[in-house]
Amino acid sequence: MSLSGLRSFSGPFDWIVSDFQSVLKMIESDFDDFMNKDNIFELPFDPNKTRRFIDEKYGFLFLMK
């Protein structure tokens, strides 16, 4: 998108897989414990996928190469 001039930056939600209710819960809690390492766990390794982490408080899925 940036190459097309449609976007100049990305925000934190651009890198998170989540549903609307989870995002709403986090906003309503004023981002309480957002990215708290005690809530984030790596999912089992799958050689066909990127590394995956889940935030157990909000249910967010983070993908890493």
PAKESE-454951 format. One line per 4 residues: number of its first residue (from 0); their letters; for each residue x, y, z of N, C-alpha, C, O. Coordinates in steps of 0.2 Angstrom, whole numbers, plus 5000, padded with zeros to 4 digits. Example, Ala and Ser with C-alpha at 12.3 -4.5 7.8 and 13.67 -1.06 7.14 Angstrom:
BEGIN
0	as	5066 4972 5039 5062 4978 5039 5066 4984 5039 5071 4983 5042; 5064 4989 5035 5068 4995 5036 5064 5000 5039 5067 5006 5040 .
END
This chain:
BEGIN
0	msls	5004 4994 5000 5000 5000 5000 5004 5006 5000 5003 5011 4997; 5010 5006 5003 5014 5012 5004 5017 5013 4997 5018 5019 4995; 5018 5008 4993 5021 5009 4986 5016 5013 4982 5018 5016 4977; 5010 5012 4983 5004 5015 4979 5002 5022 4982 4998 5026 4979 .
4	glrs	5006 5024 4988 5004 5031 4991 4998 5031 4995 4995 5036 4996; 4995 5025 4997 4989 5024 5000 4990 5024 5008 4986 5025 5012; 4996 5024 5010 4998 5023 5017 5005 5025 5019 5009 5023 5015; 5006 5028 5024 5013 5030 5026 5016 5027 5032 5022 5027 5033 .
8	fsgp	5011 5023 5035 5014 5020 5042 5009 5014 5043 5003 5014 5040; 5011 5010 5048 5007 5005 5050 5006 5005 5057 5011 5007 5061; 5000 5003 5060 4999 5004 5067 4999 4997 5070 5000 4992 5067; 4998 4997 5077 4999 4990 5081 4994 4985 5078 4995 4979 5079 .
12	fdwi	4988 4987 5076 4983 4982 5074 4984 4979 5067 4981 4974 5066; 4989 4982 5064 4990 4979 5057 4994 4973 5058 4995 4969 5053; 4997 4971 5063 5001 4965 5064 4998 4960 5069 5001 4955 5071; 4991 4961 5070 4988 4957 5075 4982 4954 5071 4978 4957 5068 .
16	vsdf	4981 4947 5072 4975 4944 5070 4970 4944 5076 4972 4941 5081; 4964 4947 5075 4959 4947 5080 4952 4948 5078 4951 4949 5072; 4948 4947 5082 4941 4949 5080 4939 4956 5083 4942 4958 5088; 4933 4958 5081 4931 4965 5083 4930 4965 5091 4932 4970 5094 .
20	qsvl	4927 4960 5094 4926 4960 5101 4932 4960 5105 4932 4964 5110; 4937 4957 5103 4944 4957 5107 4947 4964 5106 4949 4967 5111; 4946 4967 5101 4949 4974 5100 4945 4979 5104 4948 4983 5108; 4939 4978 5104 4934 4982 5108 4936 4981 5116 4936 4986 5120 .
24	kmie	4937 4975 5118 4938 4974 5125 4945 4977 5127 4945 4980 5133; 4950 4977 5123 4956 4980 5124 4956 4988 5125 4958 4991 5129; 4952 4991 5120 4951 4998 5120 4947 5000 5126 4949 5005 5130; 4942 4996 5128 4938 4998 5134 4942 4997 5141 4941 5001 5145 .
28	sdfd	4947 4993 5140 4951 4992 5146 4957 4997 5146 4962 4996 5150; 4957 5002 5141 4963 5007 5141 4969 5003 5140 4975 5005 5142; 4969 4998 5136 4975 4994 5134 4979 4991 5140 4985 4990 5140; 4975 4989 5145 4978 4986 5151 4981 4979 5149 4978 4975 5146 .
32	dfmn	4987 4979 5151 4991 4973 5150 4992 4971 5142 4994 4966 5140; 4991 4976 5138 4993 4975 5131 5000 4973 5130 5005 4977 5132; 5002 4968 5126 5008 4966 5125 5012 4964 5131 5018 4964 5132; 5009 4962 5137 5012 4960 5143 5015 4953 5141 5011 4948 5140 .
36	kdni	5021 4952 5142 5024 4946 5141 5022 4940 5145 5022 4934 5143; 5019 4941 5151 5016 4936 5155 5010 4933 5152 5007 4927 5153; 5006 4936 5147 5000 4934 5144 5002 4931 5137 4997 4928 5134; 5008 4931 5134 5009 4929 5127 5013 4923 5127 5018 4922 5131 .
40	felp	5011 4918 5123 5014 4911 5123 5014 4909 5116 5010 4911 5111; 5020 4906 5114 5021 4903 5107 5017 4897 5106 5017 4893 5110; 5013 4897 5101 5009 4891 5099 5014 4886 5096 5020 4887 5094; 5012 4879 5096 5016 4874 5094 5019 4875 5087 5015 4878 5082 .
44	fdpn	5025 4873 5085 5028 4875 5079 5025 4871 5074 5024 4865 5074; 5024 4874 5068 5022 4871 5062 5027 4873 5056 5027 4879 5055; 5031 4868 5053 5036 4870 5048 5033 4873 5042 5036 4876 5038; 5026 4873 5041 5023 4876 5035 5020 4883 5037 5017 4886 5032 .
48	ktrr	5021 4885 5043 5018 4892 5045 5024 4896 5048 5029 4893 5050; 5022 4902 5048 5027 4907 5052 5026 4905 5060 5021 4902 5062; 5030 4908 5064 5030 4907 5071 5024 4911 5073 5022 4916 5071; 5020 4908 5078 5014 4911 5080 5014 4911 5088 5016 4907 5091 .
52	fide	5011 4917 5090 5011 4918 5097 5004 4921 5098 5000 4924 5094; 5001 4919 5104 4994 4921 5106 4995 4925 5113 4998 4923 5117; 4991 4930 5113 4990 4934 5119 4983 4931 5122 4978 4932 5120; 4984 4927 5128 4979 4924 5131 4974 4928 5134 4968 4926 5135 .
56	kygf	4976 4934 5136 4971 4939 5139 4966 4941 5134 4960 4942 5135; 4968 4943 5128 4964 4946 5123 4962 4941 5117 4958 4943 5113; 4966 4936 5116 4965 4931 5111 4968 4934 5104 4966 4931 5099; 4973 4938 5105 4976 4941 5099 4981 4936 5096 4984 4932 5100 .
60	lflm	4982 4935 5090 4987 4931 5087 4992 4935 5083 4990 4940 5079; 4998 4934 5085 5004 4938 5082 5008 4933 5078 5009 4927 5080; 5009 4935 5072 5013 4931 5067 5020 4934 5066 5021 4940 5065; 5025 4929 5066 5032 4931 5064 5035 4927 5059 5034 4921 5059 .
64	k	5039 4929 5055 5043 4925 5051 5049 4923 5054 5053 4919 5051 .
END
